[in-house]
Amino acid sequence: MKITRLETFIVPPRWCFLKIETDEGIVGWGEPVVEGRAHTVAAAVEELSDYLIGKDPLLIEDHWQVMYRAGFYRGGPITMSAIAGVDQALWDIKGKHHGVPVHALLGGQVRDRIKVYSWIGGDRPSDVANNARAVVERGFKAVKMNGSEELQIIDTFDKVQGVINNVAAVREAVGPNIGIGVDFHGRVHKPMAKVLAKELDPYKLLFIEEPVLSENAEALRDIVNQTSTPIALGERLYSRWDFKHILSGGYVDIIQPDASHAGGITECRKIASMAEAYDVALALHCPLGPIALATCLQIDAVSYNAFIQEQSLGIHYNQGNDLLDYIRNPEVFRYEDGFVSIPQGPGLGIEVNEEKVREMAKIGHRWRNPVWRHEDGSVAEW
């Protein structure tokens, strides 16, 4: 079997899909994207096609090593996201070729389902509380919320109080047994992160995510000493080499690689195993589309330390097109009692609606991050 074609599709709300075709008629799908840089990643995939066309799609590990090592310059969000999408599609092809789900090729599943969480938003405590209550009523056992808006490196306590008010409102709305993740989104610098982590301790959070940016990971030593809340980080790390110092330094309790950014199934499986050796939990990052989610669930199925999965159903980014709109078998993502089932179909276990993909690719998107500024005019982390 030989690879004959790679084709990318820029589809709303902010995704990029990849179709890999073979001379035996088996096709695989991947989701290579960096939010806000979808066209750049698509161009990187096109460059990788020079090597891939004509190759045996079943030799996944060798192709991964060539894509990573043979370009001389390696790593980073664009290259690793392009490799990730290709890797996902190759595993999809391999699973379909053998007639089994990807997790069966990775040693077999260790779980039948995994807990999921849903994003909540709102500008005022009452809004956030009502949104959290609605999500729990839909069956979710965990929610995640943005911790703050922009914060200066040193800021005033009223900003801290605003975060506390929102989290307190959610805890009161959902009760003591619903998990609450608070995402600082890298918006907070070390001095304020220390304050926030300590002030949020009474609310018994599931985790605090990205209390500081990944490049400032050494600051986590001080933050960890201010809180008993588990610390999570990793959506902006792209390989096992990026995670190596995070794990060896004991900086985090939970890692959050993104299977569409961190080299796909091949690499995220290795990252998960590295984390298991350090007794660190896995919570794959995935505010993306259905191919990315199906990919994550294959990794969750075989990773003992996986405990919860992000998913984008109803997330605020998905305006006009949502998670299930691009697949023919939406029932594969069966949500029940706060869990989602592990797909059992061949490959990634989803049937992509190619007609819908092609129709929406004519519309495309130019999604960009918002640009925030502080009161003094300087740019703020988003």
C-alpha positions as CSV (number, residue, x, y, z in Angstrom):
1,M,0.0,0.0,0.0
2,K,1.3,3.5,-0.9
3,I,0.3,7.0,0.0
4,T,-1.0,8.8,-3.1
5,R,-2.3,12.2,-1.9
6,L,-2.5,14.5,1.1
7,E,-5.3,17.1,1.1
8,T,-6.0,19.8,3.8
9,F,-9.3,21.5,4.5
10,I,-9.6,24.8,6.4
11,V,-13.1,24.6,8.0
12,P,-15.0,26.7,10.5
13,P,-15.1,27.5,13.3
14,R,-11.2,27.4,13.5
15,W,-10.0,23.9,12.4
16,C,-7.9,22.2,9.8
17,F,-8.6,18.7,8.6
18,L,-6.3,16.4,6.6
19,K,-7.2,13.5,4.4
20,I,-4.5,11.0,3.3
21,E,-5.4,8.7,0.4
22,T,-3.8,5.4,-0.5
23,D,-3.6,3.3,-3.7
24,E,-5.8,0.6,-2.0
25,G,-8.7,3.1,-1.4
26,I,-8.2,3.3,2.4
27,V,-8.2,6.9,3.6
28,G,-7.2,8.4,6.9
29,W,-8.1,11.6,8.6
30,G,-6.1,13.9,10.9
31,E,-6.5,17.3,12.5
32,P,-3.3,19.3,12.1
33,V,-3.9,22.8,13.4
34,V,-2.6,25.6,15.6
35,E,-5.5,27.8,16.6
36,G,-4.9,31.1,14.7
37,R,-2.3,29.6,12.4
38,A,-4.3,27.0,10.5
39,H,-3.1,28.1,7.1
40,T,0.5,28.0,8.2
41,V,0.2,24.4,9.5
42,A,-1.6,23.4,6.2
43,A,1.4,24.7,4.3
44,A,3.7,22.7,6.6
45,V,1.7,19.5,5.8
46,E,2.0,20.2,2.1
47,E,5.8,20.4,2.5
48,L,5.8,17.0,4.3
49,S,3.9,15.5,1.4
50,D,7.1,15.7,-0.7
51,Y,8.5,12.9,1.4
52,L,5.3,11.0,2.2
53,I,3.8,10.4,-1.2
54,G,4.8,7.0,-2.5
55,K,5.6,5.7,1.0
56,D,4.0,2.7,2.8
57,P,1.5,4.4,5.3
58,L,1.8,1.5,7.8
59,L,5.4,2.4,8.7
60,I,4.3,5.1,11.1
61,E,7.2,5.2,13.5
62,D,9.7,5.5,10.7
63,H,7.7,8.3,9.1
64,W,7.5,10.1,12.4
65,Q,11.2,10.0,12.9
66,V,11.9,11.2,9.4
67,M,9.4,14.1,9.6
68,Y,10.9,15.1,13.0
69,R,14.6,14.5,12.5
70,A,15.3,14.9,8.8
71,G,14.2,18.5,8.5
72,F,17.2,19.5,10.6
73,Y,15.2,22.2,12.4
74,R,12.7,20.6,14.7
75,G,10.0,21.1,17.3
76,G,7.7,24.1,17.8
77,P,4.0,24.4,17.3
78,I,3.8,24.6,13.5
79,T,6.1,21.6,12.6
80,M,4.8,19.4,15.4
81,S,1.2,20.1,14.6
82,A,1.8,19.2,11.0
83,I,3.4,16.0,12.1
84,A,0.6,15.4,14.5
85,G,-2.1,15.6,11.8
86,V,-0.2,13.3,9.5
87,D,0.4,10.8,12.4
88,Q,-3.3,10.7,13.3
89,A,-4.2,10.0,9.7
90,L,-1.6,7.3,9.4
91,W,-2.9,5.5,12.5
92,D,-6.5,5.9,11.1
93,I,-5.3,4.1,7.9
94,K,-3.5,1.4,9.9
95,G,-6.6,0.7,12.1
96,K,-8.8,0.5,9.0
97,H,-6.4,-1.7,7.2
98,H,-6.4,-4.2,10.1
99,G,-10.1,-3.7,10.9
100,V,-9.5,-2.6,14.5
101,P,-9.5,0.6,16.6
102,V,-6.2,2.3,17.0
103,H,-6.1,1.4,20.7
104,A,-6.1,-2.3,19.8
105,L,-2.8,-1.7,18.0
106,L,-1.4,0.1,21.0
107,G,-1.7,-2.8,23.4
108,G,-5.5,-2.7,24.0
109,Q,-7.7,-0.5,26.2
110,V,-7.3,-0.2,29.9
111,R,-10.7,1.6,30.3
112,D,-14.1,1.6,28.6
113,R,-14.8,5.3,29.1
114,I,-13.2,8.4,30.5
115,K,-14.6,11.4,32.5
116,V,-15.0,14.6,30.5
117,Y,-15.4,18.2,31.4
118,S,-17.2,21.1,29.8
119,W,-16.2,24.7,29.5
120,I,-18.2,27.4,31.1
121,G,-18.1,31.1,30.6
122,G,-19.7,34.4,31.7
123,D,-18.8,37.9,32.6
124,R,-20.3,38.0,36.1
125,P,-20.5,35.5,39.0
126,S,-24.2,35.0,38.4
127,D,-23.6,34.2,34.7
128,V,-20.8,31.8,35.5
129,A,-22.8,30.1,38.2
130,N,-25.9,29.6,36.0
131,N,-23.7,28.2,33.2
132,A,-22.0,25.8,35.6
133,R,-25.4,24.7,36.9
134,A,-26.7,24.1,33.4
135,V,-23.6,22.0,32.4
136,V,-24.0,19.8,35.5
137,E,-27.7,19.3,34.7
138,R,-26.6,18.0,31.4
139,G,-24.7,15.3,33.2
140,F,-21.2,16.6,33.4
141,K,-19.3,15.9,36.6
142,A,-16.6,18.5,36.0
143,V,-16.3,22.0,34.5
144,K,-13.5,24.3,33.5
145,M,-13.5,28.1,33.5
146,N,-11.1,30.9,32.7
147,G,-9.5,32.2,35.9
148,S,-9.1,35.8,35.0
149,E,-9.0,38.5,32.4
150,E,-5.7,40.3,31.8
151,L,-3.5,40.8,34.8
152,Q,-0.4,42.9,35.0
153,I,2.8,41.3,36.4
154,I,1.9,43.0,39.7
155,D,-1.8,44.0,39.9
156,T,-4.4,45.1,42.5
157,F,-6.3,42.9,44.8
158,D,-9.7,43.8,43.3
159,K,-8.6,41.7,40.3
160,V,-7.9,38.8,42.6
161,Q,-11.2,39.3,44.3
162,G,-13.0,39.1,40.9
163,V,-11.5,35.7,40.3
164,I,-12.4,34.5,43.8
165,N,-16.0,35.7,43.4
166,N,-16.4,33.8,40.1
167,V,-14.9,30.6,41.5
168,A,-16.9,30.9,44.7
169,A,-20.1,31.3,42.8
170,V,-19.5,28.2,40.7
171,R,-18.6,26.1,43.8
172,E,-21.8,27.3,45.5
173,A,-23.8,26.5,42.4
174,V,-22.5,23.0,41.8
175,G,-21.8,21.8,45.3
176,P,-18.8,20.1,46.8
177,N,-18.5,17.0,44.6
178,I,-18.3,18.5,41.1
179,G,-14.7,19.1,39.8
180,I,-13.8,22.6,38.9
181,G,-10.7,23.4,36.8
182,V,-9.5,27.0,36.7
183,D,-7.5,27.9,33.7
184,F,-5.1,30.9,34.2
185,H,-4.3,30.5,30.4
186,G,-0.8,31.8,31.0
187,R,-2.3,35.3,31.6
188,V,-0.9,35.4,35.1
189,H,2.8,36.1,36.0
190,K,4.6,34.5,38.9
191,P,3.9,37.2,41.6
192,M,0.1,37.2,41.0
193,A,-0.1,33.5,40.4
194,K,1.3,32.9,43.9
195,V,-1.4,35.1,45.4
196,L,-4.2,33.5,43.3
197,A,-3.2,29.9,44.0
198,K,-3.2,30.5,47.8
199,E,-6.5,32.4,47.7
200,L,-8.3,29.7,45.7
201,D,-7.2,26.8,48.0
202,P,-10.4,26.8,50.0
203,Y,-12.6,26.0,46.9
204,K,-11.1,22.5,46.5
205,L,-10.4,22.8,42.8
206,L,-9.8,19.9,40.5
207,F,-6.7,21.7,39.1
208,I,-5.2,25.0,38.3
209,E,-4.2,25.1,34.6
210,E,-1.2,27.1,33.2
211,P,-0.7,29.3,36.3
212,V,2.3,30.6,34.4
213,L,3.5,30.2,30.9
214,S,5.3,27.0,30.1
215,E,8.6,28.9,29.5
216,N,8.4,30.1,33.1
217,A,8.0,26.6,34.5
218,E,10.7,27.1,37.1
219,A,8.3,29.6,38.8
220,L,6.0,26.7,39.6
221,R,8.3,25.7,42.4
222,D,7.1,28.8,44.4
223,I,3.4,28.4,43.3
224,V,3.2,24.7,44.3
225,N,4.3,25.7,47.8
226,Q,1.4,28.1,48.1
227,T,-1.4,25.6,47.4
228,S,-2.6,22.0,47.8
229,T,-4.4,22.2,44.4
230,P,-3.0,20.1,41.6
231,I,-1.1,22.1,39.0
232,A,-1.7,21.3,35.3
233,L,0.3,22.5,32.3
234,G,1.4,21.4,28.8
235,E,-0.8,22.6,26.0
236,R,2.1,24.7,24.7
237,L,4.7,22.0,24.9
238,Y,5.2,20.0,21.7
239,S,7.4,17.0,22.3
240,R,8.8,14.6,24.9
241,W,11.9,16.7,25.0
242,D,9.8,19.8,26.0
243,F,8.1,17.8,28.8
244,K,11.4,16.2,30.0
245,H,12.4,19.1,32.3
246,I,8.8,19.7,33.4
247,L,8.6,16.1,34.6
248,S,12.1,15.7,36.0
249,G,11.7,19.0,37.9
250,G,8.6,17.9,39.6
251,Y,6.8,21.1,38.6
252,V,3.3,19.7,37.8
253,D,0.8,17.1,38.9
254,I,-1.0,16.9,35.6
255,I,0.3,17.2,32.1
256,Q,-1.9,18.4,29.2
257,P,-0.3,17.7,25.8
258,D,-2.5,18.3,22.8
259,A,-2.6,15.4,20.3
260,S,-3.0,17.9,17.4
261,H,0.0,19.9,18.5
262,A,2.4,17.5,20.2
263,G,3.3,15.0,17.4
264,G,0.0,13.1,17.3
265,I,-0.7,9.6,18.7
266,T,2.9,8.4,18.4
267,E,4.4,11.2,20.5
268,C,1.6,11.7,23.0
269,R,1.7,8.0,23.8
270,K,5.3,8.4,24.7
271,I,4.8,11.6,26.7
272,A,2.0,9.9,28.7
273,S,4.3,7.0,29.5
274,M,7.0,9.4,30.6
275,A,4.5,11.1,32.9
276,E,3.4,7.7,34.4
277,A,7.0,7.0,35.5
278,Y,6.9,10.3,37.5
279,D,3.4,9.5,38.9
280,V,1.9,12.5,37.0
281,A,-1.6,12.4,35.6
282,L,-2.6,12.9,32.0
283,A,-5.5,15.2,30.9
284,L,-5.1,15.7,27.1
285,H,-5.8,19.2,25.9
286,C,-8.6,19.3,23.2
287,P,-10.7,22.4,22.6
288,L,-10.7,21.3,18.9
289,G,-12.8,19.2,16.4
290,P,-14.0,15.6,16.2
291,I,-10.9,14.1,14.7
292,A,-8.7,15.5,17.5
293,L,-11.2,14.2,20.1
294,A,-11.3,10.8,18.5
295,T,-7.5,10.8,18.6
296,C,-7.4,11.8,22.2
297,L,-9.7,9.0,23.2
298,Q,-7.5,6.4,21.5
299,I,-4.6,7.6,23.7
300,D,-6.8,7.8,26.8
301,A,-7.8,4.2,26.2
302,V,-4.3,2.9,26.6
303,S,-2.8,5.4,29.1
304,Y,-3.2,4.2,32.7
305,N,-2.6,7.7,34.1
306,A,-5.3,9.4,32.0
307,F,-8.1,10.6,34.2
308,I,-10.2,13.3,32.4
309,Q,-10.6,14.5,28.8
310,E,-11.3,18.0,27.5
311,Q,-13.8,18.3,24.7
312,S,-15.3,21.1,22.8
313,L,-19.0,20.4,22.5
314,G,-20.8,23.7,23.0
315,I,-17.5,25.6,23.7
316,H,-17.7,29.4,23.0
317,Y,-15.3,29.1,20.1
318,N,-17.7,26.8,18.1
319,Q,-19.9,29.4,16.7
320,G,-21.9,28.1,13.7
321,N,-20.2,24.7,13.6
322,D,-19.8,22.4,16.5
323,L,-18.0,19.2,17.4
324,L,-20.5,16.7,15.9
325,D,-21.3,18.6,12.7
326,Y,-18.5,17.0,10.6
327,I,-19.1,13.3,11.3
328,R,-21.7,10.8,10.2
329,N,-21.7,8.8,13.4
330,P,-22.0,11.3,16.2
331,E,-23.2,8.6,18.5
332,V,-19.6,7.4,18.8
333,F,-19.1,10.2,21.3
334,R,-21.6,8.7,23.7
335,Y,-21.8,11.0,26.8
336,E,-23.3,9.4,29.9
337,D,-23.0,10.2,33.6
338,G,-20.1,12.7,33.0
339,F,-18.1,10.2,30.9
340,V,-17.6,9.6,27.2
341,S,-17.2,6.1,25.7
342,I,-14.0,4.9,24.0
343,P,-14.7,4.5,20.2
344,Q,-14.6,0.9,19.1
345,G,-14.8,1.4,15.3
346,P,-11.8,0.8,13.0
347,G,-9.0,3.4,13.0
348,L,-10.0,6.5,15.0
349,G,-13.5,5.2,15.1
350,I,-15.3,8.1,13.4
351,E,-16.8,8.5,9.9
352,V,-15.9,11.9,8.6
353,N,-18.7,13.5,6.5
354,E,-16.4,14.5,3.6
355,E,-19.2,16.2,1.7
356,K,-19.8,18.5,4.7
357,V,-16.1,19.1,5.0
358,R,-15.7,20.1,1.4
359,E,-18.8,22.3,1.6
360,M,-17.5,24.2,4.6
361,A,-14.0,24.4,3.3
362,K,-15.4,26.7,0.6
363,I,-16.2,29.1,3.5
364,G,-13.0,28.4,5.5
365,H,-12.0,30.7,8.3
366,R,-9.4,33.3,9.4
367,W,-9.8,32.8,13.1
368,R,-7.4,34.9,15.2
369,N,-6.7,35.3,18.9
370,P,-8.0,38.5,20.3
371,V,-5.3,41.1,21.1
372,W,-5.6,42.4,24.7
373,R,-3.9,45.4,26.2
374,H,-3.4,46.5,29.8
375,E,-4.6,49.9,31.0
376,D,-1.2,51.4,30.3
377,G,-1.4,50.3,26.6
378,S,1.1,47.4,26.8
379,V,0.1,44.1,25.3
380,A,-1.4,41.5,27.6
381,E,-1.3,37.8,27.5
382,W,-4.5,36.3,26.1
